[in-house]
Amino acid sequence: MEAVPARARAYVACVAVAALACLLPLSAVRTPWWALVLLAALAAGCEQAAARWRFAGTFYPVLLAGAFLLPPPAAALVALPGALLSPVERRPRGLRRLWRAAQLAVSVWAAARVHGAMGGRDAVASSDFPYALAPAGVAVLVFCLVLSLLDGGILALAERIPVRRAWRGLFLRSLAPVAVHGLAGLMMAVLWRSPYGPVAALLVLLPMCVSGWVFAQYHRERAAHQATIRALVQAVDIKDEYTRGHSERVGQASMMIARELGMDDARIEMLRFAGILHDVGKLGVPTRLLRKDGPLTPQERRVIELHPEYGHEMVRGISFLGEARAAVLHHHERLDGSGYPYGLRGGQIPESARVVAVADAFDAMTSTRSYRRARPVGTALEELERCAGSQFDPRMVTALVRALSRHGWHPAVTADEGDEPGVPRPRPTAAGWSGVRR
């Protein structure tokens, strides 16, 4: 069983007590029990389906529909069966289920309380549009805010994430998907109150289920891509121990250049892949050459200069890498045509390769190697600027200089310090504790 800090257990207990306090007035309010039971069963069924189909996060439309249809204590109760019965992969399972149930109950209660205070239930009952949108929108914001606040607490206490990072970005990352679920929940609530009744409301879930399935498929495919890259880079880092961590740092610098150039997210991700995989062809180079102390002979240098072609052969069948494959092949070309393997010059060199070439040279100069010590960042940038126009693309050099002046150089922790090689550290997540969608 995984050890959970005592302070995290106390935090979960406090949130569970708060959830019970939200439920206590249930006997004192008029509750449509048939609607509560139906919504709770529907929420539990959706939770089971989401776990089986490996959707990301919790399925919120039914919970938010309950917040729009029921009094706050009843709405909070809708979340409990699904959360308490949902499968949990990591231990301690009981504590994680309790946390998830308490967190959702408190969040739904808060959303229902705000929605009712703004007259939202009357607007839903009378299908009063567009007035019904305002209280629903505020309720969704409150729901998302409470989830994020509670989630940050469990990150700080259970996962030992630094407090300054625990809440950073949680609300903004979860707002868009929760807002979509809130709109679906509002549609469910309005149809529920319409002459067509609950059966019509269930039709809203069909497109949500389809979109959730597509989203889950995308994440599974992305995880497979990451696993492919991780395996290749681990092999390189194991073989060439003196440059361990180099690939991930080149990927990080490539992303910084791409962002500074205003590239879209898809190309930034592609350039990260390109930077991480640029040296994968070293798997075809004899280990004794990679680890040799001192200068290489001309013949040995010719052997090492084959690694871009080896790398391209290895990755050319991996379709999701896109133009990253060209970067693997051409990242040692020079603008003046004196590079290798094909002696391309100027605009003949793919843009992705020009980005990775600058990132690669920068990290090579600022890292300690078997044959020399690392140079300071400022000295490395001066060298890049000196070689701009002959060896490196001036645009890429300028972009890196600007990015480093804004953000500094804080390379990701390398494999020697506990992370997997070639895989940048992910954003903090609650590791199975919560249902916030990110």
Sequence and secondary structure as in RCSB ss.txt:
>XXXX:A:sequence
MEAVPARARAYVACVAVAALACLLPLSAVRTPWWALVLLAALAAGCEQAAARWRFAGTFYPVLLAGAFLLPPPAA
ALVALPGALLSPVERRPRGLRRLWRAAQLAVSVWAAARVHGAMGGRDAVASSDFPYALAPAGVAVLVFCLVLSLL
DGGILALAERIPVRRAWRGLFLRSLAPVAVHGLAGLMMAVLWRSPYGPVAALLVLLPMCVSGWVFAQYHRERAAH
QATIRALVQAVDIKDEYTRGHSERVGQASMMIARELGMDDARIEMLRFAGILHDVGKLGVPTRLLRKDGPLTPQE
RRVIELHPEYGHEMVRGISFLGEARAAVLHHHERLDGSGYPYGLRGGQIPESARVVAVADAFDAMTSTRSYRRAR
PVGTALEELERCAGSQFDPRMVTALVRALSRHGWHPAVTADEGDEPGVPRPRPTAAGWSGVRR
>XXXX:A:secstr
     HHHHHHHHHHHHHHHHHHGGGGGS   HHHHHHHHHHHHHHHHHHHHTT SS   HHHHHHHHHS HHHH
HHHHHHHHHHS   SSSHHHHHHHHHHHHHHHHHHHHHHHHHTTHHHHHHTT TTTTHHHHHHHHHHHHHHHHHH
HHHHHHHHS   HHHHSTTHHHHHHHHHHHHHHHHHHHHHHHHSTTHHHHHHTTHHHHHHHHHHHHHHHHHHHHH
HHHHHHHHHHHHHH GGGTTHHHHHHHHHHHHHHHTT  HHHHHHHHHHHHHTTGGGGGS HHHHT  S   HHH
HHHHTTHHHHHHHHHTT GGGTTHHHHHHHTT  TTS  SSS   GGGS HHHHHHHHHHHHHHHHS BTTB   
 HHHHHHHHHHHBTTTB HHHHHHHHHHHHHH       GGGTS TT        TTS     
